[in-house]
Amino acid sequence: MISPLTYKIALSLFPRIGAINARRLVAYTGSLNAVFELSKNEMKGIPGIGKGIIKTIIEKRNEVIQKAQKELEFIKKYNLNTFFYLDKNYPTRLAQCDDAPVIMYMKGEVDLNQSRIISIVGTRNSTDNGREYTNELIRGLKSKGIEVLVVSGLAYGIDVAAHKAALKNNTPTIGVVGHGLDKMYPSAHASIAKEMVHNDGGLLSDFPSESAIDPGNFLRRNRIVAGLADCTIIVESAKKGGALVTADIANSYNRDVFAYPGRPSDQYSVGCNKLIQENKAGLIESSSDLIEFMDWEAKQLPSQAKLLYNFSEDEKSIVKTLQKNDISTIDYISRTCNFSVQKINTILLNLEFEGIVKSLPGNRFKLLVQLSI
């Protein structure tokens, strides 16, 4: 008998289908199993699913099931965690992104729904200044009592500097890699990856084991780096580079992007300066700037505030959704509560007048009150 997890893994293994079409298939066939059981004719008419995709599914079903069963053995052997997009443990921030991976694999036991998550990325050719900015940022957050989960890509330069700074400051950190968890690239970072796992962090990937190391994979993983976090911080970047791709992705997700400025003559500040100049990133120079921009020092109203306001059932539903994340988009609230955006806007406006929620740029909202409802 084929296990549910085998089907979940197999769905992600169909070639040339992608996360969006995979979700579409499950939504229109009615269940995950149906994708592997329906006939060619039964699949016709599914929006966005053409003849080529249907042909691939029919021809590759048995093959991907076999690969998935092998991957399940690898998962069990190395005690990995899995996150399927329909499961309750799937990261809520990433679930708001339309192109988020169907399934991810993690080594470690870190909570991917922590109240504050930041991504720090930058050039592989980091300078002494860039590494010091990175360390000061994480050290400053820790010293001010702001607990965060640090996400980066375990690449050379700013990425690994962020992981090292997190470890140095007793802050959990996740490395999102562009390959399966059966290997480590670059191999020079194997020891720090092990240290991350042993210090309440982990390694995360949407690639199965035995995946080839391909340059395109590292651009693909950037959507996870951007989607997992409340904000993405670019420390140093040349005119072109993966960090700028991550910044663009974060902007497309309506997430905050920040960049450290540099002198016009600094080669690895050109990308950061351009982001700031084009209003694609806010300018920060310290942890204090980040705290202020993210409103992480906003004073919460006392929990007794719930006694002063009589919540309707619809308001309770929205407040409970907001309690799951530090910050939620209106689209995420709409999908979770199954309310129209217009209805949610009206309710949120009332709650904002009462000082219960706060609106943020990008149609996002933050709960200001600790409630038990």
Sequence and secondary structure as in RCSB ss.txt:
>XXXX:A:sequence
MISPLTYKIALSLFPRIGAINARRLVAYTGSLNAVFELSKNEMKGIPGIGKGIIKTIIEKRNEVIQKAQKELEFI
KKYNLNTFFYLDKNYPTRLAQCDDAPVIMYMKGEVDLNQSRIISIVGTRNSTDNGREYTNELIRGLKSKGIEVLV
VSGLAYGIDVAAHKAALKNNTPTIGVVGHGLDKMYPSAHASIAKEMVHNDGGLLSDFPSESAIDPGNFLRRNRIV
AGLADCTIIVESAKKGGALVTADIANSYNRDVFAYPGRPSDQYSVGCNKLIQENKAGLIESSSDLIEFMDWEAKQ
LPSQAKLLYNFSEDEKSIVKTLQKNDISTIDYISRTCNFSVQKINTILLNLEFEGIVKSLPGNRFKLLVQLSI
>XXXX:A:secstr
   HHHHHHHHHHSTTTHHHHHHHHHHHHSSHHHHTT  HHHHTT TT  HHHHHHHHHHHHHHHHHHHHHHHHH
HHTT EEEETTSTTS HHHHTSTT  SEEEEEE   TT S EEEEE  SS  HHHHHHHHHHHHHHHHTT   EE
EE   TTHHHHHHHHHHHTT  EEEE SS TTS SSGGGHHHHHHHHHTT EEEESS TT    HHHHHHTHHHH
HHTSSEEEE    SSSHHHHHHHHHHHTT EEEE    TT GGGHHHHHHHHTTSSEE  SHHHHHHHHTTT   
B GGGGGGS   HHHHHHHHHHHTSSEEEHHHHHHHHT  HHHHHHHHHHHHHTTSEEEETTTEEEE B    
